[in-house]
């Protein structure tokens, strides 16, 4: 089992890989790309719902803290 620090580092790396414009946030297009890599059949509606749920502060972007919280949920 990996320690929590290495798990956080893996999630941060995943975030950075998907922040393709390098602005420190994941926008909807970047999120959709990530999710379709995981499941290419994911509908636009499902993507929209997921994005809104992860974007806790409702600013239209997923920041690293929101991403970590979401990805770390069991």
C-alpha positions in Angstrom: 0.0 0.0 0.0 1.3 3.4 -0.9 1.8 6.1 1.7 -0.5 9.0 1.5 2.2 11.4 0.4 3.1 9.4 -2.7 -0.6 9.1 -3.4 -1.0 12.9 -3.3 2.0 13.3 -5.5 0.5 10.9 -8.1 -2.8 12.9 -8.0 -0.9 16.2 -8.4 0.9 14.8 -11.4 -2.3 13.6 -13.0 -3.7 17.1 -12.4 -0.7 18.7 -14.0 -0.9 16.3 -17.0 -4.5 17.3 -17.6 -4.0 21.0 -17.1 -2.9 21.2 -20.7 -2.8 25.0 -20.9 -0.7 25.2 -17.7 -2.9 27.8 -16.0 -3.2 25.9 -12.7 -6.8 24.9 -13.2 -8.7 22.3 -15.2 -11.4 23.7 -17.3 -14.4 21.8 -18.7 -12.6 20.8 -22.0 -9.6 19.5 -20.0 -11.9 17.6 -17.6 -13.9 16.1 -20.5 -10.7 14.9 -22.1 -9.5 13.2 -18.9 -12.8 11.5 -18.3 -13.2 10.3 -21.9 -9.7 8.8 -21.5 -11.2 6.8 -18.7 -14.5 6.0 -20.4 -14.9 7.1 -24.0 -18.7 6.5 -23.9 -19.3 9.1 -21.1 -22.1 11.4 -22.2 -21.9 15.2 -22.3 -24.6 15.4 -19.6 -22.6 13.1 -17.3 -19.5 15.1 -17.9 -21.4 18.4 -17.0 -22.8 16.9 -13.8 -19.4 15.6 -12.8 -17.7 18.8 -13.5 -20.2 20.8 -11.5 -19.9 18.4 -8.5 -16.1 18.7 -8.4 -16.1 22.5 -8.9 -17.0 23.1 -5.3 -16.5 26.9 -5.4 -18.5 27.1 -8.6 -15.9 29.3 -10.5 -16.1 27.2 -13.7 -12.7 25.6 -13.1 -11.4 22.7 -11.0 -8.4 23.7 -8.9 -5.9 21.4 -7.4 -7.6 21.3 -4.0 -10.9 20.4 -5.6 -9.3 17.7 -7.7 -7.4 16.2 -4.8 -10.6 16.0 -2.8 -12.5 14.4 -5.6 -9.8 11.9 -6.7 -9.1 10.9 -3.0 -12.7 10.0 -2.2 -13.3 6.4 -1.6 
